[in-house]
Amino acid sequence: MSFRSYRSLGSLSDSKENLFPDRFIPNRSAIDFDFAHFALTESLRKHKDVDDSNKVISPAQEAYRRELGEVMNQNRTRILAFRNKPKAPPVQLLDQPKSVKHKPRLRYIPQTPERTLDAPDIVDDMYLDLLDWGSANVLAIALGNTVYLWDASSCSVSELVTIDEEIGPVTSINWAPDGIRIAVGLNNSQVELWDSVSNRKLRTFNDCHGQTRVGSLAWNDHILTTGGMDGKIVNNDERIGSAHVVGTYTGHTLEVCGLKWSDSGKQLASGGKDNLVHIWDPCSTRWLQRFRQHTCAVKALAWCPFQANLLATGGSGDEDGTIKFWNTLTGACLQSVHTGSGSSKVSSLLWSKNESELLSSQDNQLTLWRCKVMIQAAEDPGLVTKMNI
């Protein structure tokens, strides 16, 4: 192969360096052409000197040739370079240890309560919703016939309302999204709407569930959804007068003890003492999905805030004691985890808005779960692991 051929191959390696990874192609940019020319023509000069042995070479010419050979051959072992040195990594990667780059972020999880509030006369019935924290950082709690408000910012306590004994006790409470209005469900099927700032009753929804108690409430914009012991779910429009009932869902045969609207307001989840979970469409009176896998009453419901159509449900009995994750679009159960032996009555569930974690309450304990449940087209099972708390 001629030197010209080597130069042409060198040009090819510049433009398509990895085109032929199994071939030794010289890199033109790494070739010293002056030394290459000297090395290739040196043997010709020596051969010519033999033929011209009778030719007289001056001492100056001989000294020049010797000096030229020493300079050109200094630290030289080859003409062609088949590989360049790898590029140095960016400075910031060299300065940052690998252990720091992949080190997980540590987060402090408190093991003891920050504050303990007295709650005398609270009704001992896990199927009632007697606590709710509003968007204005105010906790509402029903103690017998009275509803109290605890402001977490000022740590002050005030009384909102005391219900007459003939229509009490209070069986459910739920804040409106504005953190000002609050709905109060009663034992006689009535629901009262109160203004927490002025302590003024705004209106009363009558005869929503016959004469049975209202054990669950859920807001969806201006719609207040109520669940009763009669197994019915009723949508009430607060903007309408006496004809406030704008929709009724019938699918449960026993008391509805859990209600939760999705963040989008397009799906309603309901759980009942009949062990059923239903998914409802606000524009239809027939359920979209019905889940039968729980073996006891379902009160705990929680929509995932960072993934649509992902619902967590909890069984509230020792014979169940599981948390199940559902794809409400397809009706598939993505995963079911048991909360453990002992206290396994799941009474409530709460998703974190900042981490992929789920908090569950079982009797007298709280459990924090790290969740990697993701809805995919292939319905790959997720992973839920328990964290110490």
C-alpha positions in Angstrom: 0.0 0.0 0.0 1.4 3.4 -0.9 1.7 6.3 1.4 -1.0 8.1 -0.6 -3.4 5.2 0.2 -2.6 5.6 3.9 -3.5 9.3 3.7 -6.8 8.5 2.0 -7.7 6.0 4.7 -6.7 8.6 7.3 -9.3 11.0 5.9 -12.0 8.3 6.1 -11.2 7.7 9.7 -11.7 11.4 10.5 -15.2 11.5 9.2 -16.4 8.0 10.1 -14.3 7.0 13.1 -16.4 4.1 14.2 -17.6 2.9 10.8 -15.2 -0.1 10.7 -14.6 -1.0 14.5 -12.9 -4.3 13.5 -10.3 -2.7 11.2 -7.1 -0.9 12.0 -7.6 2.4 10.2 -5.0 5.1 10.9 -6.1 8.5 12.1 -4.7 11.2 9.8 -4.7 13.8 12.5 -2.3 11.8 14.5 0.3 11.2 11.7 3.5 13.2 11.7 4.1 13.6 7.9 7.6 15.1 8.3 8.8 12.1 10.3 7.0 9.7 8.0 8.7 11.1 4.9 12.1 11.0 6.6 11.6 7.4 7.8 10.4 6.1 4.4 13.2 7.8 2.4 16.0 7.1 4.8 16.5 3.5 3.4 16.5 4.9 -0.1 19.2 7.4 0.8 21.3 4.7 2.5 20.9 2.4 -0.6 22.0 5.3 -2.9 25.0 6.0 -0.7 26.2 2.4 -1.2 25.8 2.8 -5.0 27.6 6.2 -4.9 30.4 4.9 -2.6 32.9 6.8 -4.7 31.1 10.1 -4.1 32.8 12.3 -1.6 30.5 13.6 1.3 31.7 16.6 3.1 32.0 16.6 6.9 29.3 19.4 7.0 26.9 17.3 5.1 27.6 14.2 7.2 27.1 16.2 10.4 23.9 17.7 9.1 22.5 14.2 8.2 23.5 12.8 11.7 21.8 15.7 13.5 18.7 15.4 11.3 18.4 11.7 12.1 18.7 12.3 15.9 16.0 15.0 15.8 13.6 13.1 13.6 14.0 9.8 15.4 13.7 11.3 18.9 11.1 9.3 20.9 9.7 7.9 17.6 8.7 4.2 17.3 6.0 4.2 14.5 4.8 6.2 11.6 1.0 5.6 11.8 -1.3 6.1 14.8 -4.3 3.7 14.9 -5.9 5.1 18.1 -6.3 8.4 19.8 -6.2 9.0 23.5 -9.7 9.1 25.0 -11.1 12.5 25.8 -10.9 13.5 29.4 -14.3 13.6 31.2 -15.8 16.9 32.2 -14.2 18.6 35.2 -17.4 18.6 37.2 -17.6 14.7 37.0 -14.0 14.3 38.1 -14.6 16.6 41.1 -17.8 14.7 42.1 -17.3 11.3 43.7 -19.5 8.5 42.3 -20.8 7.6 45.7 -22.2 11.1 46.1 -23.8 11.1 42.6 -25.9 8.0 43.4 -26.4 8.5 47.1 -30.1 8.5 48.0 -31.6 11.6 49.7 -32.0 11.0 53.4 -35.2 12.2 54.9 -36.2 12.4 58.6 -39.4 10.6 59.5 -40.7 11.5 63.0 -41.4 8.6 65.3 -43.4 10.5 67.9 -46.4 12.8 67.5 -45.7 16.5 67.3 -48.8 17.4 69.3 -51.6 15.5 71.1 -55.1 16.9 71.3 -57.7 15.8 73.8 -60.9 14.3 72.2 -63.4 13.4 74.9 -66.8 12.0 73.9 -65.7 11.1 70.4 -68.0 8.4 69.0 -66.3 5.0 69.0 -67.2 4.0 65.5 -64.5 3.5 62.9 -67.0 3.7 60.0 -67.7 7.4 60.7 -65.7 10.4 59.3 -65.2 12.6 62.4 -61.9 14.3 61.5 -61.0 16.5 58.6 -58.2 18.9 57.9 -59.1 21.9 55.7 -57.0 23.8 53.2 -56.8 26.7 55.6 -54.8 24.6 58.0 -57.7 24.1 60.4 -58.7 20.8 61.8 -62.3 20.0 62.4 -63.3 17.3 64.9 -66.8 16.1 66.0 -67.1 15.2 69.6 -70.6 13.9 70.3 -73.0 16.6 69.2 -70.4 19.4 68.9 -68.0 20.3 66.2 -64.7 22.0 67.2 -62.1 23.8 65.1 -58.4 23.7 65.9 -56.3 26.3 64.1 -52.8 24.7 63.6 -51.3 28.1 62.9 -52.3 29.7 66.2 -53.1 26.5 68.2 -56.4 28.1 69.1 -59.7 26.1 69.6 -63.2 27.3 68.9 -66.6 25.8 68.8 -68.4 25.8 65.5 -71.8 24.3 66.4 -73.6 22.1 68.9 -76.4 19.9 67.4 -79.6 19.1 69.2 -79.6 15.7 70.8 -82.8 14.6 68.9 -81.0 14.9 65.5 -77.4 14.1 66.7 -74.8 13.0 67.1 -72.6 14.3 64.3 -71.7 11.3 62.1 -69.4 13.0 59.4 -67.7 16.3 58.6 -65.9 17.4 55.4 -64.3 20.7 54.5 -65.1 22.4 51.1 -62.1 23.1 48.9 -62.1 26.8 49.9 -61.3 25.9 53.6 -64.1 28.1 54.8 -67.3 26.1 54.3 -67.8 22.8 56.1 -70.4 20.1 55.7 -71.8 18.4 58.8 -73.6 15.1 58.4 -76.0 14.1 61.1 -77.6 10.9 62.5 -81.1 11.8 61.2 -80.0 11.9 57.5 -79.7 15.7 57.4 -76.6 17.6 56.2 -75.8 21.1 57.4 -73.5 23.5 55.6 -71.7 26.0 57.8 -69.4 29.1 57.4 -66.4 28.6 59.7 -65.4 32.2 59.7 -68.8 33.7 60.8 -70.0 30.6 62.6 -73.2 30.9 60.5 -75.3 28.0 59.1 -75.7 28.5 55.3 -78.3 25.9 54.6 -79.6 22.3 55.3 -79.9 19.4 52.9 -83.0 17.4 54.0 -84.1 13.8 53.5 -81.1 12.7 51.5 -81.1 9.2 53.0 -84.5 8.7 54.5 -84.0 8.6 58.3 -80.6 6.9 58.3 -77.3 8.5 59.3 -74.9 10.2 56.8 -71.6 8.5 57.5 -69.5 9.8 54.6 -69.1 13.1 52.7 -67.1 14.3 49.7 -66.9 17.6 47.8 -66.5 18.0 44.0 -66.5 21.7 43.3 -70.0 22.9 44.1 -71.4 19.3 44.4 -71.5 17.8 47.9 -71.8 14.0 47.7 -73.3 12.1 50.6 -73.3 8.4 51.5 -75.8 6.9 53.9 -76.7 3.8 55.8 -79.4 3.1 53.3 -76.6 2.3 50.7 -77.4 5.3 48.5 -75.0 7.9 47.2 -76.5 11.3 46.5 -75.1 14.4 44.7 -76.3 17.7 46.1 -75.8 21.0 44.3 -75.3 23.7 46.8 -76.4 26.4 44.3 -79.9 25.0 44.0 -82.7 25.5 46.5 -85.1 22.7 47.5 -84.3 20.6 44.4 -80.7 20.2 45.4 -80.5 16.5 44.6 -79.0 16.3 41.1 -78.0 12.6 41.0 -78.3 9.3 42.9 -76.1 6.2 42.7 -77.3 2.9 43.8 -74.9 -0.1 43.9 -74.2 -0.8 47.5 -76.5 -3.0 49.6 -75.2 -1.9 53.0 -74.0 1.4 54.4 -71.6 3.6 52.3 -68.7 4.3 54.7 -66.2 5.8 52.2 -66.4 8.4 49.5 -63.6 10.1 47.6 -63.6 12.1 44.4 -60.5 12.0 42.1 -58.5 15.2 41.7 -59.9 15.7 38.2 -63.4 15.4 39.5 -64.2 12.8 36.8 -64.3 9.7 38.9 -65.9 9.0 42.3 -64.8 6.0 44.4 -67.1 4.6 47.0 -66.6 1.8 49.6 -69.2 0.1 51.7 -69.9 -2.4 54.4 -70.9 -4.9 51.7 -67.1 -5.3 50.9 -67.6 -3.6 47.5 -65.7 -0.7 45.9 -67.4 1.2 43.0 -66.1 3.7 40.5 -68.7 6.2 39.3 -68.9 8.7 36.5 -70.6 12.0 37.4 -72.5 12.0 34.1 -74.0 8.5 34.6 -75.9 6.7 37.3 -74.3 3.3 36.6 -71.0 2.3 38.1 -68.0 2.1 35.7 -66.1 -0.5 37.8 -67.0 -2.8 40.6 -64.2 -4.4 42.8 -65.1 -7.5 44.8 -61.7 -8.6 46.0 -62.0 -7.2 49.6 -63.4 -9.6 52.2 -64.6 -6.9 54.7 -65.9 -3.4 54.7 -64.0 -0.7 52.8 -63.7 2.7 54.3 -60.2 3.8 53.4 -59.9 5.3 49.8 -57.2 7.4 48.4 -56.5 8.6 44.8 -52.9 8.9 43.8 -52.1 12.6 43.3 -49.3 12.1 40.7 -50.8 9.3 38.5 -54.4 9.4 37.2 -56.6 6.3 37.5 -54.6 4.9 40.4 -56.7 4.2 43.5 -55.6 2.7 46.8 -58.2 1.0 49.0 -58.0 -0.6 52.5 -60.0 -3.4 54.1 -61.2 -2.5 57.6 -61.4 -5.9 59.1 -59.0 -8.5 60.5 -60.1 -11.0 58.0 -58.9 -8.7 55.2 -56.3 -6.2 56.4 -55.0 -5.5 52.9 -54.2 -2.4 50.8 -55.0 -2.9 47.2 -54.0 -0.8 44.2 -56.3 -0.5 41.2 -56.2 0.8 37.7 -59.7 2.3 37.6 -59.6 2.6 33.8 -59.2 -1.1 33.2 -60.4 -2.5 36.5 -57.2 -4.4 37.1 -55.8 -5.0 40.6 -52.2 -4.0 40.3 -51.1 -5.2 43.7 -52.3 -6.3 47.1 -50.2 -6.0 50.3 -51.1 -7.2 53.8 -50.6 -4.7 56.5 -49.2 -7.4 58.9 -50.4 -9.4 61.9 -52.1 -7.8 64.8 -53.6 -4.4 64.0 -54.8 -4.9 60.4 -58.0 -2.9 60.3 -57.2 -0.2 57.7 -59.2 2.8 58.6 -57.7 5.5 56.4 -55.1 6.1 53.6 -53.3 9.2 52.6 -50.9 9.7 49.7 -47.9 12.0 50.0 -47.9 15.0 47.6 -44.1 15.2 47.5 -43.0 11.5 47.7 -44.1 8.3 46.1 -45.4 7.1 49.5 -48.7 6.1 51.2 -49.6 6.4 54.8 -52.0 4.0 56.3 -53.7 3.8 59.8 -54.6 0.5 61.4 -56.2 0.8 64.9 -53.5 2.4 67.0 -50.6 2.5 64.6 -49.4 4.3 61.4 -47.5 2.7 58.6 -45.6 4.4 55.8 -45.3 2.6 52.5 -42.8 3.4 49.7 -44.8 2.8 46.5 -43.5 2.2 43.0 -46.9 1.1 41.6 -47.1 2.4 38.0 -49.9 1.9 35.5 -48.5 0.7 32.2 -50.1 -0.7 29.1 -48.9 -4.2 30.0 -50.2 -3.9 33.6 -46.8 -4.7 35.1 -47.1 -5.4 38.8 -45.8 -2.7 41.0 -43.7 -2.8 44.1 -44.8 -1.6 47.6 -42.4 -1.9 50.5 -42.9 -1.0 54.1 -40.9 1.7 55.9 -40.3 1.8 59.6 -42.2 4.6 61.4 
